[in-house]
Amino acid sequence: MGNGAKAAMRRERAAKDGANRSGSQLKKNEAAKTYKCKVCMQMFLQTMRPKALQEHAENKHNKKLEECFDNVPAV
């Protein structure tokens, strides 16, 4: 058996084994977006630090944190 056949067998096994796992985390990331900018409607993950959200408000919109986001603790 040549190297090409071995590689093909490995790919087949990996495809068969990979079908059982769901490695994508996109749905979980979408569900974790809890902060929404009132100006541009951009969504942010709940793990974002208030400092980063404040930078977004100041740099993108020239506004304060409270003007762009409702439920963010103060910096």
C-alpha positions in Angstrom: 0.0 0.0 0.0 1.4 3.4 -1.0 1.5 6.6 1.0 -1.4 8.0 -1.0 -3.7 5.1 0.1 -2.6 5.5 3.7 -3.4 9.2 3.6 -6.8 8.5 2.1 -7.6 6.0 4.8 -6.5 8.5 7.5 -8.8 11.1 6.0 -11.7 8.7 5.9 -11.3 7.7 9.5 -10.9 11.4 10.6 -14.1 12.3 8.7 -16.0 9.4 10.3 -14.8 10.3 13.8 -15.3 14.0 13.3 -19.0 13.5 12.3 -19.8 12.7 15.9 -18.3 15.9 17.4 -19.7 19.3 17.0 -16.6 21.5 17.3 -18.2 24.8 16.4 -18.8 27.3 19.1 -20.6 29.9 16.9 -24.0 29.3 18.5 -22.7 29.7 22.0 -20.9 32.9 21.1 -24.0 34.3 19.6 -26.0 33.5 22.7 -23.3 35.1 24.9 -23.6 38.5 23.3 -25.4 40.6 25.9 -24.2 44.2 25.5 -25.7 46.1 22.6 -24.5 49.6 21.6 -27.6 51.9 21.3 -26.0 54.0 18.6 -24.6 51.5 16.1 -26.4 48.4 17.4 -23.2 46.3 17.5 -23.4 43.4 19.9 -20.6 42.6 22.4 -19.8 39.4 24.4 -20.7 39.4 28.0 -17.0 38.9 28.8 -16.1 42.3 27.5 -14.5 44.5 30.1 -16.3 47.8 30.8 -13.1 49.6 29.8 -13.2 48.2 26.3 -16.9 49.2 26.0 -16.0 52.7 27.2 -13.3 52.9 24.5 -15.8 51.9 21.9 -18.2 54.6 23.0 -15.5 57.3 23.1 -13.7 56.3 19.9 -16.5 55.4 17.6 -19.3 57.8 18.8 -17.7 60.5 20.9 -20.1 59.6 23.7 -19.9 58.4 27.3 -20.4 54.8 28.3 -23.8 55.4 29.7 -25.1 57.0 26.5 -24.2 53.9 24.5 -24.8 51.0 26.9 -27.5 50.4 29.5 -26.5 47.5 31.7 -22.7 48.0 32.0 -21.1 48.5 35.4 -19.1 51.7 35.8 -15.4 51.7 35.0 
